[in-house]
Amino acid sequence: MAKFTKSSIISILNDDTMIDTNFGRMTKGDFASMRAVCRLYASQCADEKQVESTRHDNNIGFAHGHAKIGSSLGAFMDDGQKDGTMRRITRGIVNKWVFNGKDANGKNRYTKFATKFVGRDRVEVCHYLATFYAQQLADFANGDKRGAVATVAASN
């Protein structure tokens, strides 16, 4: 198996080669970035996925400042299954508010995203997150399971 490094992951994320995917034609970098966010989301602990926040200082998944946006994107792309398998892609602009389901009284819950991400393209945010966590992604690709996290297929 090939040995991935942070720089090799970043070069994949920046690859503008057009490829055919299950979701249509897109750049290899866009596809890899979205898959990376799904993989990082899969590595979050179950309680962290539930509240879209970081609760454990374990260097796995998203850090505190990225947990809300990363979990929201990951949950959307894995269609709410919370397993990190990319079932759909994300497009569009990050809105100020995100719907978080119903509270105990049946009322809709909304929370704010960090201003840093509001108004930015969602794929651009995936690129940002994937680049920020490139070392962790390289570790996953090299077989570092970090507990129960599944290995990322090196061929993808």
C-alpha positions in Angstrom: 0.0 0.0 0.0 1.2 3.5 -0.9 2.4 5.7 2.0 0.4 8.9 2.0 1.7 12.1 3.5 0.1 15.4 4.3 1.5 17.0 1.1 0.3 14.1 -1.1 -3.3 14.5 0.3 -3.1 18.2 -0.3 -2.0 17.6 -3.9 -5.0 15.3 -4.4 -7.3 17.9 -3.0 -6.0 20.5 -5.4 -6.2 18.3 -8.5 -8.3 20.0 -11.2 -8.6 16.9 -13.4 -12.2 16.2 -14.4 -13.4 12.7 -13.4 -16.6 10.8 -13.7 -18.3 10.0 -10.4 -21.6 8.5 -9.3 -22.7 12.1 -8.9 -21.6 13.3 -12.4 -18.5 14.9 -13.7 -16.5 17.0 -11.3 -12.9 17.8 -10.5 -11.0 15.1 -8.6 -10.2 17.7 -5.9 -13.8 18.6 -5.3 -14.8 14.9 -5.1 -11.9 14.1 -2.8 -12.7 17.1 -0.5 -16.3 16.1 -0.1 -15.2 12.5 0.6 -12.7 13.8 3.1 -15.3 15.7 5.1 -17.5 12.5 5.1 -14.5 10.5 6.4 -13.8 13.0 9.1 -17.4 13.1 10.1 -17.4 9.3 10.3 -14.5 9.5 12.8 -16.4 11.8 15.2 -17.7 10.0 18.3 -21.4 9.2 18.3 -22.1 11.8 21.0 -20.2 14.4 19.0 -22.3 13.7 15.9 -25.4 14.0 17.9 -24.7 17.5 19.2 -22.4 18.6 16.2 -19.7 19.6 18.7 -16.4 18.4 19.9 -16.5 16.8 23.4 -13.4 14.7 23.4 -9.8 15.9 23.1 -8.7 12.9 21.1 -7.3 14.5 17.9 -9.9 12.5 15.9 -12.5 14.2 13.6 -13.2 17.9 13.7 -11.8 20.4 16.2 -14.2 22.6 18.2 -14.3 25.5 15.7 -15.1 23.2 12.8 -17.4 20.7 14.4 -20.7 22.4 13.6 -20.0 23.1 9.9 -18.1 19.8 9.4 -20.8 17.7 11.0 -23.6 19.5 9.2 -21.9 18.9 5.8 -21.0 15.3 6.7 -24.5 14.5 7.8 -26.0 16.0 4.7 -23.6 14.1 2.4 -24.1 10.8 4.1 -27.9 11.4 4.0 -28.2 11.3 7.8 -26.9 7.8 8.2 -23.9 9.0 10.4 -21.6 6.4 8.8 -19.5 8.7 6.6 -20.5 7.0 3.3 -21.0 9.8 0.8 -24.5 9.3 -0.7 -24.9 12.8 -2.2 -22.8 15.8 -2.9 -23.1 19.3 -1.5 -23.5 22.5 -3.5 -24.6 26.1 -2.8 -23.8 28.6 -0.2 -23.5 28.2 3.6 -26.5 29.9 5.2 -26.3 31.7 8.6 -28.7 29.3 10.3 -28.8 25.5 10.2 -31.8 23.4 11.1 -31.0 20.9 13.9 -34.3 19.0 14.1 -36.9 19.3 16.8 -36.4 19.9 20.5 -38.1 18.0 23.4 -41.2 20.2 23.0 -41.5 19.6 19.3 -40.3 23.0 18.2 -37.8 23.5 15.4 -34.2 24.1 16.6 -31.8 26.3 14.6 -28.3 27.2 15.5 -25.8 29.7 13.9 -22.8 28.8 12.0 -19.5 30.6 12.7 -19.4 33.8 10.7 -16.2 32.5 9.1 -18.2 30.1 7.0 -21.4 32.0 6.3 -21.8 33.0 2.6 -19.0 30.7 1.4 -19.5 28.0 -1.2 -20.0 24.6 0.5 -17.5 22.9 -1.7 -14.9 25.6 -0.9 -15.6 24.9 2.8 -15.0 21.2 2.2 -11.7 22.0 0.6 -10.7 24.2 3.6 -11.6 21.5 6.1 -9.9 18.7 4.1 -6.7 20.7 3.7 -6.8 21.7 7.4 -7.1 18.0 8.4 -4.8 16.6 5.7 -2.5 14.9 8.2 -5.4 13.1 9.8 -6.6 12.0 6.4 -3.2 10.8 5.5 -3.1 8.7 8.7 -6.5 7.2 7.8 -5.4 6.4 4.3 -2.3 4.7 5.7 -4.4 2.4 7.9 -4.4 4.3 11.2 -7.8 3.2 12.5 -7.7 5.4 15.6 -10.1 3.2 17.5 -13.0 2.0 15.4 -12.5 4.3 12.5 -12.6 2.5 9.2 -9.6 2.7 6.9 -10.0 4.9 3.9 -9.5 3.0 0.6 -6.1 4.1 -0.7 -7.3 3.7 -4.3 -9.8 6.4 -3.9 
